[in-house]
Amino acid sequence: MALVFEQIDAEGLAHLSYIVGDDKAGVVAVIDPRRDVDIYIQRARELGVRIVQIIETHIHADFVSGSHELKARTGAPIYGGKSSDYQFELQQLSEGDELKLGNVTLRALHTPGHTPEHVSFSISDAKQGEAPFGIFTGDTLFNLDVGRPDLLGGGTEKKLAAQLYHSLFDKLVPLGDRMEIYPSHGAGSACGKSIGDRRQSTIGNERIFSEAFKERSEAEFVEWILAGMPEPPRHYARLKKVNAKGAKILGDVPILPPLSPQEFQQMMQDENTVVIDARSILAFGGGHIPGAINIALRPEFPNWVGWTIDPEKNILLVLESERGVTLASQQLFRLGYDNIAGYLHDGMTSWQNAGLPLKHLGEWTVHELNQHKDDPDITVLDVRSDGEYSNGNVPGAKHIYVPHLEEHLDELDKTQTIATYCGSGYRASIAASILQKHGFEQVINVPGSWNAWQSANLPVASRDRRKDAAVSTK
């Protein structure tokens, strides 16, 4: 009989949750659960334990918390930090409060900065002494990064950044270099600036390798952490409110109905409906349903759905496989998109066999883009973030960050050919599909985009030399 300790990775969200406890006592806690909670129920059943505690390190902004789903299924109480923002029954913990799970003890440590109410939890196992061996740091500390303090907005950024400084140096560093850290996110999450690849680390490793632990004063740390902070994804503010209130309980990931091409086409006529084509960018370019938005089902899918799709819209999906249907259903569920009307049965094969309209998206290599970039009838459109654009761009390119494209359509000429590029072609395809949806007929995507441009050693301009091409999106 031994300590129960399992890390659960939510594909596409870079979200890490945990099952911890004592299998001899037959009890476990779940820390920061995702919304589709079957995995925790299943593992508890396989381990022969009960879920008796549900723990929230903070009010999450990047996914819908599964705490309420899990409480409905198990009856276990929810624990978290102290905050008047919580609008549901939650046992609020103060620093030093302990939760017992047989020989395992979780001890609350108030670590504000990412959010005001944030709590971390040290873990100790009586079989290995009373001292803790690790700490669940939530969104305070990641591998090679720390939680961003700017998500609340409203002028709280500097105050939270200062609190983060003290959480790191006054609360976590004194725990010692051997202390293992178990964060709530890995690489790919926008809850930090640039989270490292490791899903766990130690205080000592972070002190050596993380830029956050460079010797600085509090004022210097605040200036450093807030400098160059990327714009937060649009859905973060919405999900913060959802999780403060408590997400509605649906019981499970909904089973999506397959739709015939005729049913699919009829449902598209509703102006409150959006079609997401989650196939690869090359497949989308070859032929797609008119008006569809291409957000390929890759690890970036949840983030860019959150950036670009209104959650109040009814969503129709075009996918390449049954596995894709399952994965897209899960990821949309985790983001709180509960209005999924269905998916196209047999995908684009059934659509084309029904003789229904098809749109195509032109595609250029970076060499073709280079040949055409100075043509007065062509607009080269850089849809990367402001920071990416500033670090180098295609000479003569106009800049509009893809999440803001619909706000700036009047700055583009529909009579011109518009060639979109980003880092790899993924966001460029999103942008190109948005342009097509809004009546731009001559649209070209550039697969490989900036990565391929640099690999080909093609000309590079800096933002300083192309000020007139930039469009501010801040």
C-alpha positions as CSV (number, residue, x, y, z in Angstrom):
1,M,0.0,0.0,0.0
2,A,1.5,3.3,-1.0
3,L,1.1,7.0,-1.7
4,V,-1.2,7.7,-4.6
5,F,0.2,10.4,-6.9
6,E,-0.9,10.8,-10.6
7,Q,-0.5,13.7,-13.0
8,I,-3.3,14.0,-15.6
9,D,-2.5,15.9,-18.8
10,A,-5.4,17.5,-20.7
11,E,-4.5,17.3,-24.4
12,G,-4.6,20.6,-26.2
13,L,-4.8,22.8,-23.0
14,A,-1.4,22.1,-21.6
15,H,-3.3,21.7,-18.3
16,L,-2.1,19.4,-15.5
17,S,-4.3,18.1,-12.8
18,Y,-3.5,15.6,-10.0
19,I,-4.9,12.7,-8.1
20,V,-3.1,12.4,-4.7
21,G,-3.9,10.4,-1.5
22,D,-3.4,7.2,0.4
23,D,-4.6,3.9,-1.0
24,K,-4.4,2.1,2.3
25,A,-6.8,4.7,3.8
26,G,-8.8,4.4,0.5
27,V,-9.0,8.2,0.0
28,V,-7.7,10.7,-2.6
29,A,-8.1,14.4,-3.5
30,V,-8.2,15.8,-7.0
31,I,-6.4,19.1,-7.6
32,D,-7.5,21.5,-10.4
33,P,-9.8,19.0,-12.2
34,R,-10.7,19.5,-15.8
35,R,-14.4,19.6,-16.8
36,D,-14.6,16.1,-18.3
37,V,-14.1,14.3,-15.0
38,D,-14.6,10.6,-16.0
39,I,-10.9,10.1,-15.9
40,Y,-10.8,10.8,-12.2
41,I,-13.7,8.6,-11.5
42,Q,-12.2,5.8,-13.5
43,R,-8.8,6.0,-11.9
44,A,-10.3,6.1,-8.4
45,R,-12.3,3.0,-9.2
46,E,-9.2,1.2,-10.6
47,L,-7.2,2.2,-7.5
48,G,-10.0,1.2,-5.1
49,V,-10.2,4.6,-3.5
50,R,-12.8,7.4,-2.9
51,I,-12.5,11.0,-4.0
52,V,-13.1,12.9,-0.8
53,Q,-11.6,16.3,-1.6
54,I,-11.7,18.6,-4.6
55,I,-9.1,21.4,-4.6
56,E,-8.9,24.6,-6.6
57,T,-5.5,26.4,-6.5
58,H,-7.3,29.5,-7.9
59,I,-10.1,30.7,-10.2
60,H,-9.0,29.4,-13.6
61,A,-9.2,31.5,-16.8
62,D,-8.1,29.1,-19.5
63,F,-10.5,26.1,-19.1
64,V,-13.8,25.3,-17.4
65,S,-13.1,23.8,-14.0
66,G,-14.5,20.3,-13.4
67,S,-15.0,20.8,-9.6
68,H,-18.7,21.1,-9.8
69,E,-19.0,18.1,-12.2
70,L,-16.8,16.1,-9.8
71,K,-18.7,17.2,-6.7
72,A,-22.0,16.2,-8.3
73,R,-20.6,12.7,-9.1
74,T,-18.8,12.1,-5.7
75,G,-20.3,14.4,-3.1
76,A,-16.8,15.6,-2.2
77,P,-16.5,19.2,-0.9
78,I,-14.5,21.8,-2.8
79,Y,-11.6,23.6,-1.2
80,G,-9.8,26.8,-2.3
81,G,-8.3,30.1,-1.2
82,K,-10.1,33.0,0.4
83,S,-12.0,35.3,-2.0
84,S,-15.3,37.0,-2.2
85,D,-15.3,36.4,-5.9
86,Y,-16.4,32.8,-5.4
87,Q,-20.1,32.6,-6.0
88,F,-20.6,28.9,-4.9
89,E,-20.1,26.8,-1.7
90,L,-16.4,26.4,-1.2
91,Q,-14.4,25.7,2.0
92,Q,-12.0,28.6,2.0
93,L,-8.5,27.9,3.4
94,S,-6.1,30.1,5.2
95,E,-2.3,29.7,5.2
96,G,-1.3,26.7,7.3
97,D,-4.6,24.9,7.0
98,E,-4.1,21.2,6.4
99,L,-6.1,18.6,4.6
100,K,-5.5,14.9,5.7
101,L,-5.7,11.9,3.4
102,G,-4.5,9.0,5.5
103,N,-0.7,9.3,5.8
104,V,-0.7,12.2,3.3
105,T,-1.0,15.8,4.3
106,L,-1.7,18.8,2.1
107,R,-0.8,22.2,3.6
108,A,-2.1,25.4,2.2
109,L,0.3,28.2,1.3
110,H,-1.1,31.6,0.2
111,T,0.8,32.5,-3.0
112,P,-1.0,35.5,-4.6
113,G,0.3,37.1,-7.8
114,H,-1.3,35.2,-10.7
115,T,-4.5,35.8,-8.8
116,P,-5.2,37.3,-5.4
117,E,-6.7,34.2,-3.9
118,H,-4.2,31.7,-5.2
119,V,-3.1,29.0,-2.9
120,S,-0.4,26.4,-3.4
121,F,-0.3,23.1,-1.5
122,S,2.7,21.3,0.0
123,I,2.5,17.5,0.2
124,S,4.0,15.3,2.8
125,D,3.9,11.5,3.4
126,A,4.2,10.4,7.0
127,K,6.0,7.2,5.7
128,Q,8.8,9.6,4.5
129,G,8.9,12.0,7.5
130,E,6.8,15.0,8.4
131,A,8.6,17.5,6.1
132,P,7.0,18.1,2.7
133,F,8.7,16.7,-0.4
134,G,6.8,18.7,-3.0
135,I,4.4,21.5,-3.6
136,F,1.5,21.9,-6.1
137,T,2.2,25.4,-7.3
138,G,-0.9,25.9,-9.5
139,D,-0.2,28.9,-11.7
140,T,2.3,30.6,-9.4
141,L,5.4,28.7,-10.6
142,F,6.0,26.6,-13.8
143,N,9.1,25.1,-15.3
144,L,11.2,28.1,-16.5
145,D,8.3,30.5,-16.0
146,V,5.8,32.0,-13.5
147,G,2.1,32.8,-13.7
148,R,1.3,36.1,-15.5
149,P,-0.1,38.8,-13.2
150,D,-2.0,40.8,-15.8
151,L,-5.1,38.7,-16.4
152,L,-7.4,40.5,-14.0
153,G,-6.8,43.8,-15.6
154,G,-8.3,46.9,-14.1
155,G,-5.0,48.3,-13.0
156,T,-4.2,45.4,-10.7
157,E,-1.1,44.3,-12.7
158,K,1.6,46.0,-10.7
159,K,0.1,45.1,-7.4
160,L,-0.2,41.4,-8.4
161,A,3.3,41.4,-9.9
162,A,4.6,42.6,-6.5
163,Q,2.7,39.9,-4.7
164,L,4.1,37.3,-7.1
165,Y,7.6,38.5,-6.3
166,H,7.0,37.9,-2.5
167,S,5.2,34.5,-3.2
168,L,8.3,33.3,-5.1
169,F,11.0,34.7,-2.9
170,D,9.4,34.7,0.6
171,K,7.2,31.6,0.3
172,L,8.6,29.2,-2.2
173,V,12.4,29.7,-2.2
174,P,12.6,29.1,1.6
175,L,11.1,25.6,1.0
176,G,14.6,24.5,-0.2
177,D,16.2,23.5,-3.5
178,R,15.2,19.9,-3.2
179,M,11.5,20.7,-3.1
180,E,9.7,19.2,-6.1
181,I,7.2,21.5,-7.8
182,Y,4.0,20.3,-9.6
183,P,2.5,23.1,-11.7
184,S,-1.0,23.3,-13.2
185,H,0.3,23.9,-16.8
186,G,3.1,22.9,-19.1
187,A,4.4,24.2,-22.4
188,G,1.8,25.7,-24.7
189,S,-0.3,27.4,-22.0
190,A,-0.8,31.2,-22.2
191,C,-1.0,31.4,-18.4
192,G,2.8,32.2,-18.6
193,K,5.0,34.0,-21.0
194,S,6.9,31.0,-22.2
195,I,6.5,27.8,-20.1
196,G,9.2,25.2,-20.3
197,D,8.8,21.6,-21.5
198,R,9.1,19.9,-18.2
199,R,5.9,19.0,-16.4
200,Q,7.6,19.1,-13.0
201,S,10.7,20.5,-11.6
202,T,12.4,21.5,-8.3
203,I,12.9,24.8,-6.6
204,G,16.7,24.4,-7.1
205,N,16.3,23.8,-10.9
206,E,14.2,26.9,-11.3
207,R,16.5,29.0,-9.3
208,I,19.3,28.0,-11.6
209,F,17.6,28.1,-15.0
210,S,14.5,30.3,-14.7
211,E,14.8,34.0,-15.6
212,A,12.2,34.7,-12.9
213,F,14.7,33.9,-10.2
214,K,17.4,36.3,-11.4
215,E,18.5,38.6,-8.6
216,R,16.3,41.7,-8.7
217,S,14.6,44.1,-6.4
218,E,10.8,44.0,-6.2
219,A,10.6,47.0,-8.5
220,E,12.9,45.5,-11.0
221,F,10.9,42.2,-10.9
222,V,7.6,44.1,-11.5
223,E,9.1,45.9,-14.5
224,W,10.6,42.7,-15.9
225,I,7.5,40.5,-15.6
226,L,5.2,43.1,-17.1
227,A,7.5,44.0,-20.0
228,G,6.5,42.5,-23.3
229,M,3.6,40.5,-21.8
230,P,1.6,39.0,-24.7
231,E,-2.1,39.9,-25.1
232,P,-4.2,37.4,-23.1
233,P,-6.5,35.2,-25.2
234,R,-10.0,36.6,-25.5
235,H,-11.7,33.7,-23.8
236,Y,-9.8,34.1,-20.5
237,A,-12.0,36.9,-19.2
238,R,-15.2,34.9,-20.0
239,L,-13.9,31.7,-18.4
240,K,-12.8,33.6,-15.3
241,K,-16.5,34.6,-14.8
242,V,-17.7,31.1,-15.5
243,N,-15.4,29.5,-12.9
244,A,-16.1,32.2,-10.3
245,K,-19.8,31.4,-10.6
246,G,-19.4,27.7,-11.1
247,A,-20.0,26.0,-14.5
248,K,-23.3,24.3,-15.2
249,I,-23.3,20.6,-14.7
250,L,-23.8,18.6,-17.9
251,G,-22.7,15.2,-16.6
252,D,-20.4,14.3,-19.5
253,V,-19.0,15.4,-22.8
254,P,-22.1,15.6,-25.1
255,I,-22.3,13.0,-27.9
256,L,-22.4,15.0,-31.2
257,P,-25.0,14.1,-33.9
258,P,-23.7,13.2,-37.3
259,L,-25.4,15.3,-40.0
260,S,-26.1,14.6,-43.6
261,P,-24.8,17.2,-46.1
262,Q,-28.3,18.5,-46.6
263,E,-29.0,18.8,-42.9
264,F,-25.6,20.5,-42.4
265,Q,-26.3,22.9,-45.2
266,Q,-29.7,23.8,-43.9
267,M,-28.4,24.5,-40.4
268,M,-25.7,26.7,-41.8
269,Q,-28.4,29.1,-43.0
270,D,-29.0,30.3,-39.4
271,E,-27.0,33.5,-39.0
272,N,-26.1,32.5,-35.5
273,T,-24.3,29.4,-36.7
274,V,-20.5,29.1,-37.5
275,V,-18.8,26.3,-39.3
276,I,-15.4,25.2,-37.9
277,D,-13.3,23.2,-40.4
278,A,-10.8,21.4,-38.2
279,R,-8.9,19.7,-41.0
280,S,-5.3,20.4,-41.8
281,I,-4.5,23.7,-43.6
282,L,-3.6,21.9,-46.8
283,A,-6.8,19.9,-46.8
284,F,-8.8,23.1,-46.2
285,G,-7.0,24.9,-49.0
286,G,-7.8,22.1,-51.4
287,G,-11.6,22.4,-50.9
288,H,-13.9,23.5,-48.1
289,I,-17.5,24.6,-47.4
290,P,-18.0,28.3,-48.2
291,G,-17.9,30.4,-45.1
292,A,-16.1,27.8,-42.9
293,I,-13.4,29.0,-40.5
294,N,-10.3,26.8,-40.6
295,I,-8.9,26.0,-37.1
296,A,-6.9,22.8,-37.5
297,L,-7.3,20.2,-34.8
298,R,-3.7,20.4,-33.5
299,P,-2.6,21.2,-30.0
300,E,-3.3,24.9,-30.7
301,F,-7.0,24.2,-31.5
302,P,-8.5,25.1,-28.1
303,N,-6.6,28.4,-27.8
304,W,-7.5,29.6,-31.3
305,V,-11.2,28.6,-30.9
306,G,-11.2,30.6,-27.8
307,W,-9.6,33.6,-29.6
308,T,-11.9,33.6,-32.6
309,I,-15.2,31.9,-32.0
310,D,-18.1,33.5,-30.1
311,P,-19.4,31.0,-27.5
312,E,-23.0,32.1,-28.1
313,K,-22.8,30.8,-31.7
314,N,-24.1,27.4,-32.7
315,I,-21.2,25.4,-33.9
316,L,-21.0,22.9,-36.8
317,L,-17.8,20.9,-37.2
318,V,-16.0,19.5,-40.2
319,L,-13.5,16.8,-39.2
320,E,-11.3,14.1,-40.8
321,S,-12.0,11.1,-38.5
322,E,-14.0,9.7,-35.7
323,R,-11.0,10.3,-33.4
324,G,-11.2,13.9,-34.4
325,V,-14.9,14.1,-33.5
326,T,-14.1,12.8,-30.0
327,L,-11.1,15.1,-29.5
328,A,-12.9,18.2,-30.7
329,S,-15.9,17.4,-28.6
330,Q,-13.7,17.1,-25.5
331,Q,-11.7,20.3,-26.1
332,L,-14.8,22.4,-26.9
333,F,-16.5,21.0,-23.7
334,R,-13.4,22.0,-21.7
335,L,-13.6,25.6,-23.0
336,G,-17.3,25.9,-22.3
337,Y,-18.6,25.7,-25.8
338,D,-21.9,24.0,-25.1
339,N,-23.7,24.9,-28.4
340,I,-22.3,22.2,-30.7
341,A,-25.0,21.4,-33.2
342,G,-23.2,18.4,-34.8
343,Y,-20.6,17.4,-37.4
344,L,-20.6,16.6,-41.1
345,H,-21.0,12.8,-41.5
346,D,-18.2,11.4,-43.6
347,G,-16.7,14.8,-43.7
348,M,-16.0,16.5,-47.0
349,T,-16.3,13.3,-48.9
350,S,-20.1,13.3,-48.3
351,W,-20.3,17.0,-49.1
352,Q,-18.5,16.7,-52.5
353,N,-20.5,13.6,-53.4
354,A,-23.7,15.6,-52.7
355,G,-22.6,18.0,-55.4
356,L,-22.7,21.0,-53.0
357,P,-20.6,24.2,-53.4
358,L,-16.9,24.2,-52.7
359,K,-14.4,27.0,-52.1
360,H,-10.7,26.8,-52.6
361,L,-7.9,28.7,-50.9
362,G,-4.8,29.6,-52.9
363,E,-1.4,28.6,-51.5
364,W,2.1,30.0,-52.2
365,T,5.5,28.8,-51.1
366,V,7.6,31.4,-49.4
367,H,9.6,31.7,-52.7
368,E,6.4,32.6,-54.5
369,L,5.5,35.1,-51.8
370,N,9.0,36.7,-52.2
371,Q,8.5,37.0,-56.0
372,H,5.1,38.7,-55.6
373,K,5.6,40.8,-52.4
374,D,6.4,44.0,-54.3
375,D,3.4,43.7,-56.7
376,P,1.2,46.8,-56.2
377,D,-1.9,44.6,-56.6
378,I,-0.9,42.3,-53.7
379,T,-1.1,42.9,-50.0
380,V,1.1,40.8,-47.8
381,L,-0.6,40.4,-44.5
382,D,1.3,39.4,-41.3
383,V,-1.2,38.0,-38.8
384,R,1.3,37.2,-36.0
385,S,1.3,38.9,-32.6
386,D,2.8,42.4,-32.2
387,G,6.0,41.0,-30.5
388,E,6.6,38.5,-33.3
389,Y,6.1,41.1,-36.0
390,S,8.5,43.5,-34.2
391,N,11.2,40.8,-34.2
392,G,11.3,40.6,-38.0
393,N,8.8,40.5,-40.9
394,V,8.5,40.2,-44.6
395,P,9.5,43.5,-46.2
396,G,6.4,45.6,-47.1
397,A,4.0,43.4,-45.0
398,K,1.0,45.0,-43.4
399,H,0.4,43.8,-39.8
400,I,-2.9,42.8,-38.2
401,Y,-2.9,40.2,-35.4
402,V,-5.4,37.5,-36.4
403,P,-7.7,37.9,-33.4
404,H,-8.3,41.5,-34.4
405,L,-8.7,40.9,-38.1
406,E,-12.5,41.3,-38.2
407,E,-12.1,44.7,-36.5
408,H,-9.8,45.9,-39.3
409,L,-11.4,44.6,-42.4
410,D,-12.1,48.1,-43.7
411,E,-8.3,48.6,-43.9
412,L,-8.0,46.0,-46.6
413,D,-8.8,46.3,-50.2
414,K,-11.1,43.6,-51.6
415,T,-9.9,44.2,-55.1
416,Q,-6.4,43.1,-54.2
417,T,-4.9,39.6,-53.7
418,I,-4.2,39.2,-50.0
419,A,-1.4,36.7,-49.0
420,T,-1.5,35.8,-45.3
421,Y,1.4,34.5,-43.3
422,C,2.1,33.7,-39.6
423,G,4.7,31.6,-37.9
424,S,3.9,28.2,-39.5
425,G,0.8,28.8,-41.7
426,Y,-1.7,27.7,-39.0
427,R,-2.9,31.2,-38.0
428,A,-2.5,32.4,-41.5
429,S,-5.1,29.8,-42.6
430,I,-7.5,31.0,-39.9
431,A,-7.0,34.6,-41.2
432,A,-7.5,33.6,-44.8
433,S,-10.7,31.7,-44.0
434,I,-12.0,34.8,-42.1
435,L,-11.2,37.0,-45.1
436,Q,-13.0,34.6,-47.4
437,K,-16.0,34.5,-45.1
438,H,-16.3,38.3,-45.4
439,G,-16.2,38.3,-49.1
440,F,-12.5,38.6,-50.0
441,E,-12.2,36.5,-53.1
442,Q,-8.5,36.6,-53.9
443,V,-6.9,35.1,-50.8
444,I,-3.6,33.2,-50.5
445,N,-2.2,31.3,-47.6
446,V,1.5,30.6,-47.1
447,P,2.1,27.2,-45.6
448,G,5.4,27.2,-43.6
449,S,5.1,31.0,-43.4
450,W,7.8,32.7,-41.3
451,N,9.5,29.5,-40.3
452,A,10.0,28.6,-44.0
453,W,10.9,32.2,-44.9
454,Q,13.8,32.2,-42.4
455,S,14.9,28.7,-43.5
456,A,15.1,30.0,-47.0
457,N,17.2,33.0,-46.0
458,L,14.8,35.4,-47.6
459,P,14.9,39.2,-46.9
460,V,13.8,40.3,-43.4
461,A,12.6,43.8,-42.4
462,S,12.3,45.0,-38.8
463,R,9.3,46.9,-37.5
464,D,11.4,50.0,-37.0
465,R,12.0,50.2,-40.7
466,R,8.3,49.4,-41.5
467,K,6.4,51.6,-39.1
468,D,3.8,52.5,-41.7
469,A,3.0,48.9,-42.3
470,A,2.1,48.1,-38.7
471,V,-1.4,48.2,-37.3
472,S,-1.7,48.6,-33.6
473,T,-3.9,46.0,-31.9
474,K,-3.2,46.9,-28.3
